[in-house]
Amino acid sequence: MVTESSLTRAGLLALAADPVRYQLLTTLSQGEECVCDLQKEVPVPMNLLSYHLRVLREAGLVTCTPRGRRRDYRLAEGAMERLVAALPGAGLSAGVSETRGPGEEE
């Protein structure tokens, strides 16, 4: 049975699997970056970079701090943990059971 929780987890993984967003997450896992520096690391047109950063912000995976005309981006607190928890069986390997919906068997 497909549950809302599994759709949410699958959606989060699909979001992060996009090559540009994956590269952004990888870069930001090293620390905060200005959008101008991110463009050097992820060589795509600025409008496309802005789009992908907005998608990551809306998903709660990155945060943005305006600083004058610049914008600094960083991973949101708990972003990597959310991505790892979205993996199938991730909670099981740590001894934590996954939440099951009504009618689902273990």
Order of alpha helices (4+ residues) and beta strands (2+ residues): alpha-alpha-beta-alpha-alpha-beta-beta-alpha-alpha
